[in-house]
Amino acid sequence: MKIDVTELMNHRSNAIRFDYTFDPRHTDVECVELPSDVNIPDDGIRITGEAVDTLGCMMWKAHVSVSYRTACARCLDEIDAVLEFDMERMILTERLFGDDHLSDEDEWDGETEDVLYVNEARIIPDGDVIEEISLELPAFVLCSEDCPGLCPRCGKPLRDGDCGCKEEKQINPKFAILQKLLENQE
């Protein structure tokens, strides 16, 4: 989403409020890819906040809410989850940064982090939001804290009850000869 910051740059307003949703698969900027096991529905990312000008320093402050679907790390059932976090970025206009961050075609080369650059009086925070989502996502999600997982032999969910598999101790093949000795003693 392109957010027009003309009012801030011309000092006609001290704040611009925004509230929008977007689909990470249809964004205007190149950005990091989200993990393949995370599925965000259309308009699954909601961003609310404001761009403010405080004594000549422009800041973008937002609250991000992401609804997504993923698999339980133990039983592989599909679960719906919500991720919420706040983020801030400094807004810099072209006249505030030097040519050291420009490529040969006078485009920003992406070197500085935590900064949104104004391009034609607009900022596009979507790439930064998706990057922050990828950093904020938990390493694994469980359907419940006491999820028993899957049977290591047949793969059926253990919460469904007895799968019929015997709980035999697995013996390392290197020690199989010792098992034969124990069987001979009995």
C-alpha positions as CSV (number, residue, x, y, z in Angstrom):
1,M,0.0,0.0,0.0
2,K,1.3,3.4,-0.9
3,I,0.8,6.0,1.9
4,D,0.9,9.6,0.8
5,V,3.0,11.7,3.2
6,T,2.7,15.0,1.3
7,E,0.8,16.6,4.2
8,L,3.7,15.7,6.6
9,M,6.4,16.9,4.3
10,N,4.7,20.2,3.7
11,H,4.1,20.6,7.5
12,R,0.3,20.9,6.9
13,S,-0.4,18.1,9.4
14,N,1.5,16.5,12.3
15,A,0.0,13.0,11.7
16,I,-1.5,10.9,9.0
17,R,-3.6,7.9,10.2
18,F,-3.9,4.7,8.2
19,D,-5.8,1.4,8.5
20,Y,-5.5,-1.1,5.7
21,T,-5.2,-4.8,4.9
22,F,-3.2,-6.5,2.2
23,D,-2.3,-9.8,0.8
24,P,1.5,-10.6,0.9
25,R,1.3,-12.4,-2.4
26,H,0.1,-9.2,-4.2
27,T,2.4,-6.5,-2.9
28,D,4.0,-3.7,-4.9
29,V,7.5,-4.3,-3.6
30,E,10.1,-7.2,-3.5
31,C,10.4,-8.7,-0.1
32,V,11.4,-11.8,1.8
33,E,9.3,-14.9,1.4
34,L,7.3,-16.2,4.3
35,P,7.9,-19.9,5.4
36,S,6.1,-22.3,3.1
37,D,4.1,-23.9,5.9
38,V,2.5,-20.5,6.8
39,N,-0.6,-19.6,4.7
40,I,-2.0,-16.1,5.0
41,P,-5.4,-15.6,3.5
42,D,-6.3,-12.6,1.2
43,D,-6.4,-9.5,3.3
44,G,-4.9,-11.5,6.2
45,I,-2.5,-8.7,7.2
46,R,-4.0,-5.7,8.9
47,I,-2.0,-2.6,9.6
48,T,-3.2,0.3,11.7
49,G,-1.2,3.3,12.9
50,E,0.0,6.7,11.9
51,A,2.9,8.5,10.3
52,V,3.9,11.4,12.5
53,D,6.1,14.5,12.2
54,T,7.7,15.5,15.5
55,L,10.0,18.5,15.2
56,G,11.1,17.5,11.7
57,C,11.6,13.8,12.4
58,M,9.0,11.7,10.6
59,M,8.1,8.3,12.0
60,W,5.9,5.5,10.8
61,K,4.3,3.7,13.8
62,A,2.0,0.7,13.2
63,H,0.3,-2.2,14.9
64,V,0.3,-5.3,12.7
65,S,-2.2,-8.1,13.1
66,V,-1.7,-11.3,11.0
67,S,-4.2,-14.2,10.7
68,Y,-2.6,-17.3,9.4
69,R,-3.0,-21.0,9.0
70,T,-0.2,-23.5,9.7
71,A,0.3,-27.1,10.8
72,C,0.7,-28.2,14.4
73,A,4.3,-29.1,15.0
74,R,3.4,-32.4,16.8
75,C,0.3,-33.8,15.1
76,L,0.3,-31.9,11.8
77,D,-3.3,-30.8,12.1
78,E,-4.2,-27.5,10.4
79,I,-4.6,-24.7,13.0
80,D,-5.5,-21.0,12.7
81,A,-3.3,-18.6,14.6
82,V,-3.0,-14.8,15.1
83,L,0.2,-12.9,15.4
84,E,0.2,-9.3,16.6
85,F,3.1,-6.9,17.1
86,D,4.0,-3.2,16.9
87,M,6.7,-1.7,14.7
88,E,8.3,1.6,14.0
89,R,10.3,3.0,11.1
90,M,11.9,6.3,10.5
91,I,10.8,8.1,7.3
92,L,13.5,9.8,5.3
93,T,13.0,11.9,2.2
94,E,15.4,11.9,-0.7
95,R,17.0,15.1,0.4
96,L,17.9,13.6,3.8
97,F,20.1,10.7,2.6
98,G,23.2,10.9,0.5
99,D,24.0,9.2,-2.8
100,D,25.9,6.4,-1.0
101,H,22.6,4.4,-0.9
102,L,21.7,4.9,-4.5
103,S,22.4,2.5,-7.3
104,D,23.5,3.5,-10.8
105,E,19.8,4.1,-11.7
106,D,19.3,6.5,-8.8
107,E,17.2,3.9,-6.9
108,W,17.7,3.0,-3.3
109,D,19.9,-0.1,-2.9
110,G,18.2,-1.4,0.3
111,E,21.2,-1.1,2.6
112,T,19.7,0.8,5.5
113,E,17.3,-1.0,7.8
114,D,14.5,0.3,9.9
115,V,14.0,3.2,7.5
116,L,11.2,3.9,5.0
117,Y,12.2,6.2,2.1
118,V,9.8,8.7,0.5
119,N,9.5,8.2,-3.2
120,E,7.2,10.6,-5.1
121,A,5.7,11.8,-1.7
122,R,4.7,8.2,-0.8
123,I,6.1,5.4,1.4
124,I,5.5,1.7,0.8
125,P,5.9,-0.2,4.1
126,D,4.6,-3.6,2.9
127,G,8.1,-5.1,2.4
128,D,9.2,-4.1,5.9
129,V,6.0,-5.5,7.3
130,I,6.4,-8.9,5.6
131,E,10.1,-9.0,6.8
132,E,9.0,-8.3,10.3
133,I,6.3,-11.0,10.1
134,S,8.9,-13.5,9.1
135,L,11.0,-12.6,12.1
136,E,8.1,-12.5,14.6
137,L,6.5,-15.9,13.5
138,P,7.1,-18.6,16.2
139,A,9.4,-21.4,15.4
140,F,6.6,-23.9,15.9
141,V,2.9,-23.8,16.8
142,L,1.0,-26.4,18.8
143,C,-2.7,-27.1,18.6
144,S,-2.7,-27.4,22.4
145,E,0.1,-27.6,24.9
146,D,-0.7,-31.2,25.7
147,C,-0.8,-32.4,22.1
148,P,0.5,-36.0,22.2
149,G,1.6,-35.9,18.6
150,L,1.8,-38.9,16.2
151,C,2.6,-42.5,16.7
152,P,6.2,-43.0,15.7
153,R,5.3,-46.4,14.0
154,C,2.1,-45.9,12.1
155,G,1.8,-42.1,12.1
156,K,-1.8,-42.0,13.5
157,P,-2.7,-39.2,15.9
158,L,-2.2,-40.4,19.5
159,R,-5.1,-38.3,20.8
160,D,-7.5,-40.6,18.8
161,G,-6.7,-43.4,21.2
162,D,-4.8,-46.7,20.8
163,C,-3.5,-47.2,17.3
164,G,-2.7,-50.9,17.9
165,C,1.0,-50.5,17.7
166,K,3.0,-52.2,20.4
167,E,5.4,-50.1,22.4
168,E,8.5,-52.1,21.7
169,K,11.9,-50.7,22.5
170,Q,13.9,-50.0,19.4
171,I,17.3,-51.5,19.6
172,N,20.2,-50.0,17.8
173,P,21.3,-52.6,15.1
174,K,24.9,-52.3,16.5
175,F,23.7,-53.8,19.8
176,A,21.4,-56.5,18.3
177,I,24.0,-59.2,19.2
178,L,23.6,-58.2,22.9
179,Q,19.8,-58.7,22.6
180,K,20.4,-62.3,21.5
181,L,22.5,-62.8,24.6
182,L,19.6,-61.5,26.8
183,E,17.2,-63.8,25.0
184,N,19.5,-66.8,25.6
185,Q,19.6,-66.1,29.4
186,E,15.9,-66.2,29.7
